[in-house]
Amino acid sequence: MSTPRTAIGQAMVLPPYAEWLGCSIEWAEGAPQLVMPFGDHVMGWPGLLQGGAIAGLLEVAGIAALTHRLSSEGAARIKPVTVTTDYLRTGRDHPTRAVGTILRLGQRVANVEATAWQEDRDRPIATARLNYRILRG
């Protein structure tokens, strides 16, 4: 993505895949929350969300959480190492939201948990455990 998406005075550049998914950022409780609209580009079976799009959204939510946390330290590159996704419910033709929670942030590695939901945050459609390599400075 060439220009940052801005909300509430905070700017963040997401990976190009996030733009392809149609993600935008909403700020909830001071943290980035990604919103992915439903459309043909993320549809598997008619009217259902494709699993790869869900996993991609969760990966980007983890990157957004880390980018937000590391923003005060200057430039850092974030590279996914492993992603383990648990699919809990079928994604339907609704916008999907996701948020990442940093479990551990070291000098070179970060562990993040991400959750995706549609209409009710207490009923997630998928969760993921993600490990990232952090390349600082």
C-alpha positions, -999 to +999 in steps of 0.1 A: +000+000+000+015+033-010-003+056+015-011+050+051-046+045+062-054+070+089-079+070+118-081+092+149-049+110+140-028+078+139-013+065+106-002+030+098+010+014+066-003-022+062+013-049+040+001-050+003-019-081+010-041-061+035-049-037+007-059-066-016-082-080+011-097-045+013-088-040+050-092-008+068-082+002+103-106+012+131-091+022+164-107+005+194-094+011+229-062+026+215-054-004+194-057-011+157-087-033+147-088-045+111-120-046+092-123-067+060-154-063+039-171-093+023-169-096-015-160-118-044-123-115-037-126-133-003-155-156-011-150-194-011-183-212-015-211-188-025-219-165+005-191-180+026-157-165+036-127-183+022-104-198+049-072-183+034-087-148+036-094-154+072-059-166+079-045-136+060-066-112+080-054-127+112-017-124+101-022-088+091-039-081+125-008-094+142+014-072+121-008-042+129-006-049+166+032-051+164+036-021+142+015+000+166+036-012+196+069-007+179+060+027+164+078+046+191+111+028+185+114+038+149+116+015+118+113-022+123+106-049+097+082-076+108+084-110+091+060-139+098+076-171+109+047-194+118+009-190+117-014-216+133-050-209+126-080-225+144-113-221+125-142-220+149-172-210+129-181-204+093-175-169+080-206-156+063-213-126+040-206-099+067-177-076+074-150-094+094-130-078+122-097-089+137-074-077+164-040-089+175-028-092+211+009-093+218+018-121+242+056-117+242+078-091+225+115-097+226+144-081+208+142-105+178+109-125+182+073-117+190+044-140+199+010-128+190-026-141+193-051-128+169-089-132+169-114-127+140-152-122+144-181-110+125-212-098+143-203-106+180-167-103+193-176-129+220-182-155+191-150-155+171-149-173+138-112-180+140-081-175+162-044-177+154-011-180+172+016-162+153+053-159+156+072-130+140+108-122+135+115-085+143+143-068+124+149-035+143+166-003+130 
